Amino acid sequence: MHRPDAARTGGGQSGGMVQRTNQEEAMYRKIIAGHDGTEGGDDALALADAIRRMTGAELTVIGVFPEGPFVDHEQTVEYARKVEAAADRVGAECDAFPEASPARGLNNAAEELGADLIVVGSRRKSAPGHVSAGHVGLQMLHGAPCAVLIAPEGVRDGDFALGEIGVAFDGSPEARLAQDAAVSLAQETGAAIRLISVLNAEASAFGWGYGVIDLEEQMREIYGERLDEAASRIPDGIKVQKELLSRGPVSDLIEEAAKRVDLLVVGSRGYGPLRRVLLGSVSAPLVKHCPSPVLVVPRGATNERTGTGSSAVAQEAR
């Protein structure tokens, strides 16, 4: 690849306060942070560095550079210097990928480097503390080869702490993969887990000619059993809470619940290529407006070291 000289590999990984460095069991071993030279890029880098320090993962800062006869070489070199300087601030590697589309460039970088996680910032003028995926983030969330984490506006200005991880859970194989990702992070960071499910009880009564049957209690029992089963799969030592919400659109209720967690994990939609991120009806609204970082797990994602999460979706795909 032809890469600007100023963006070639920078310094090595810094020490950091790693709570567990056994990458043989870590779900996220290689993280890339997309940096576009803006404050949104600084947000992505700050969150990626925080996750790196918690998990012991490798971190590479990626700059995507346009190519062609009409590209301003001086601007490209200046951007390369910004990316290199950002990587140096956290003691991370940096690399450059030539591509007209930033989203395609980051996806190519993830493929080439074998990344498990891509971190990008929110669009400009997002509400402080809120996620709002911009054009690049939305493009990436329709086919990224690994999990994608959207950093909220302003996370660069504070110390990110992972005390509780929320999981949007509906009992689907994709939701179970989201739960597996949350469990992996909780094991590495000591965070608690909150399983969040939504009872869609907008029409709680249904008539069959024998009178009106109230289904809400039956639905509540079914959803409660799903949450109980999901909670039973979480290893001992991880604090878990269950939250069953009702009366409102699913994405709105989960967004409200996200105010009580430090990170929200959601699955991809239930069809499409395996091991690719594809936004669904719940994840799509959340990445546009959410009061916490949002981690979108690709369909068919697997922790290759432990085998976590592969079997259920593989069976569904057959």
Buried (B, 14 or more C-beta within 10 A) or exposed (E): EEBBEBBEEBBEBEEBEBEBEEBEBBBBBBBBBBBBBEBBBBBBBBBBBBBBBBBBBBBBBBBBBBEEEEEEEEEBBEBBBBBBBBBEBBBBBBBBBBBEBBBBBBBBBBEEBEBBBBBBBBBEEBEEBBBBBBEBBBBBBBBBBBBBBBBBBBBBEEEBEBEBBBBBBBBBBBBBBBBBBBBBBBBBBBBBBBBBBBBBBEEBEEEEEEEEEEBBEEBBEEBBEBBEEBBEEBEEEBEBBBBBBBEBBBBBBBBEBBEBBBBBBBBBBBEBBBBBBBBBEBBBBBBBBBBBBBBBBBBBBBBEBBEBBBEBBEEBBE
